[in-house]
Amino acid sequence: MEFHPKDLPVSKTYDLKDEKDARDAVEDMVKLGFKNRKDGFRILMPKETKLAKRMGYTVTTGVTHGLRQVNEERDIRYWTYHHDDDHYAIVLISNTVLTELGF
């Protein structure tokens, strides 16, 4: 089945402005967790390529590291895409939930 990451269900969207916002979003996502959820999280980043790359790296590695610290499953899938004219986006969702949704 073909799909676009924007079509995945998300419970919370984080609109990041800088790397501190990225670290705060990671902390919140790890606290909320991915286990026993039927949705994921969306990260919006400014379309400044260098800043977006740093934020994306901070988010993806931070979530994996944070989940390891709290001994939660780290089977997370993510996609990066052009969200709109002003933002790139990352959608993070548990691979188990993705399978249950039929994607």
Salt bridges, closest charged atoms under 4 A:
ASP15 OD2 - LYS17 NZ 3.26
ASP15 OD1 - HIS87 NE2 3.64
GLU19 OE2 - ARG54 NE 2.80
ASP24 OD2 - LYS20 NZ 2.81
ASP28 OD2 - LYS12 NZ 2.79
ASP28 OD1 - LYS31 NZ 3.74
ASP39 OD1 - ARG37 NE 3.29
ASP84 OD1 - HIS87 ND1 3.08
GLU100 OE1 - LYS38 NZ 2.88
